[in-house]
Amino acid sequence: MGMRTLKRAVVAGVFTASAFLTVGSASAAPKKFAGDLAYDHLVQLTEGIGPRVAGSENETKARQYILNELEKLDLEVEEQSFNYVRRNVNKQSANVVGVKDNPKTNKQIIVGAHYDSVSVGKGADDNASSVGVILETAMALDKRNLPYDIKYVFFGAEEEGLQGSNYYAKNMTAEEVANTIGMINLDSLLAGDNIYVYGGDGEDGWIRDLALKIAKQRKIPLQTNPGINPEYPTGTTGDWSDHAPFKAKGITIAYLEATNWELGDQDGYTQTEKHGGIWHTKNDNLAFLEKEFPGRTQEHLNQFTNILTQLLTDIKKEL
Ligand SMILES: [Zn+2]
């Protein structure tokens, strides 16, 4: 996969992708591959905007970027603002929601990822990667007729205590919870050595199992937590990302990420053999990732985009 051209500039001070791509790209690609658009979004969010700390001007810029992208599609787009207190300071953020509505049903699937980041690094892995994959998937599915609604939810202020996802889940009506087939969370897709999907225990893991089946058919090396660490049984993971508030409501969840469960404390936090954890460090930027892990960024974006797109269509076969 090679040089990508940006279709249009949307945010003030947009970064020129072609200049940046001289860092790590190989040959010119003859056509667009799955993951190429996700890559463009990743460049805009990390190099065009930069770190996107909750409540900051940059977080607002990222939100505007996502809103603008969703409005190009056949979606109902809304912003859900919320306030929260962090270290005695009142702060404000918002979720962005794009609804792909099927007027014949109220059944829905929620696909979510946070768009804020910490202040160090540029939040490429954590979590512009997931925003890019969801935006590309939303475009790929835009004209598809599916027997459920899909709500693409971009959460604000995850890094300050899952603020956006907590707020979203708290404001779901009992009816909406009952109509939710599942919630698929994406967080930190680039840096990790291996790609994973997690889910709930037993039958509550059916979305995870479907993702594993799809990956196997497509020869994508997606795996699940091997369960080396008894605190996180095989197939599951911890409650440290935006799936947690939905899981707490009894909704079936699945969660996609890249990391390495065999390293460090075997808790999924040590992402790479070569450099340990990348998230929340200055190394979480595209230049570093492309230099130290050539090809990994494009490969993971391609794999996760393919998996998520097929998962959202194949869920209908399981209902
Ligand atoms: Zn994250």
Residues whose N, C-alpha, C, O or C-beta is under 5 A from the ligand:
A	BS01	ZN	D126 N127 D187
